[in-house]
């Protein structure tokens, strides 16, 4: 699968190269605690298209992080429900590919979270149970606003 991510410090990387960067980051301080976070956000542009950004964040808990992002443009989606479902799907797609690599690697039990762009306040509150169920049913931990910074801060930064 030809999936590419952008690193602010390393430029464009394939998924394999992104994975290698994550493993190198962990190997620098293997005794630290890490979270591997996946989050997607979207932004509609002029009723023609929607920009989706999926972020991968390797967070050294309490000591910083590195991130990588993938930007995709799709036909306009007027339904918020459809966009949120697709955001969740994109995060799960990347998380599944990366965790398959982790299963064969040095750190098979890394703490993994999927950050969702839904919260108790606003238009997305009715979707929480559905998308959290998708994530948990796929074997991952789900985080919603205000704790879902992978989607609401990192990915959001590149959707505009």
Secondary structure, 3 states (H helix, E strand, C coil): CCCEEEECCCEEEEHHHHHHHHHHHHHHCCCCCEEEEEEEEEEEECCCEEEEEEEEEEEECCCCEEEEEEEEEEECCCCHHHHHHHHHHHHHHHHHHHHHHHHCCCCCCCEEEEECCCCCCCCCHHHHHHHHHHHHHCCCEEECCCCCHHHHHHHHHHCC
